[in-house]
Amino acid sequence: MSAQPLTRFEARIEVGHRPGILDPQGGVIERALPALGYANVSRVRVGKSIRLAVDAADEASARAQVEEMCRRLLANPVIEDFTVTVFPGDTPEPPGLTAEGSG
Amino acid sequence: MTARIGVVVFPGTNCEQDVAWAVQTLGGTPEMLWHADRSLAGVDAVILAGGFAHGDYLRTGAIARFSPVMEAVAEFAASGGPVVGICNGFQILCEAGLLPGALQKNAGLKFRCETVDLRVETTTTVLTSGAERGQILRIPINHFEGNYVCDDATLKAIQAGDQVVLRYVENPNGSLDDIAGICNEGRNVVGLMPHPERASEAILGSTDGAVLLGSLLASAGAVLSGDTPGPRGARR
């Protein structure tokens, strides 16, 4: 096997409840927000965000490996689904990683 | 010679002494098994005790399932050996794929710590062989993630296969079909959220847990005497 130069990729993984699986935390938040005047909020879902760096030959390989990690460990397919976003590790400000309008 | 019951201890397990005490009280010989062990030391049955294995990081049981001892537990289970997971142990057995489904947060988002009524739904498992179908047992629960869930096809399969072992009389956590405990197809692996070890002596307020643990000791004794259940699915 010839040594292939590896590139560092950053992965952002969102783990959420599968459709139809009860999300009690989302429900509690959805009932709390109207108390602050946000009566227009619905479909609140609470999940997990996992970030990691992976060295891989290319983006497709990085994505495939991270998706496999999700299936094998990071998510439980019985109750959870996941989405994976992969981008080159040297991306200065990856989309969605900085809070917009914070402070 | 009494049945030797292995009690698996992960970092974060906290019910192993209670389980060992109950096993001893009921006439068995408890033996602690450290999670990093690759062998079960020849025990006749295995209990995965409750607690917070590996801190319940990521998900309950998600990391514990990779502990070296779990390979030995899986082999023991596949050969028909009696395996019982209590509370966190149930969660670990689900994550390990030794039982179907998963346990998620209680529907009311409350940690439930109380004594509940359970109905015995089947007596052909290693944990209920000494009970009667329909018998009501009063046993404590103590969990935040005891809300059993699985997909429709799995639920139909475990219902049809008589794999629902215990049901809550009053559902405390939103658990699907009031399920408090299930078994595998071979009926030698059982997981339950309630803690039978906390109801095994009169001083604890109930001795109903002894019905379950006593059944397990009898099952382990059957293994001890060479009357092994044979390949998966062949038991009874």
Interface residues (C-beta under 8 A of the other chain):
Chain A: I21 L22 P24 Q25 V28 L73 L74 N76 V78 I79
Chain B: L58 R59 A62 C94 E95 G101 A102 Q104 K105 N106 A107 G108 L109 N147 V149 C150 D151 G174
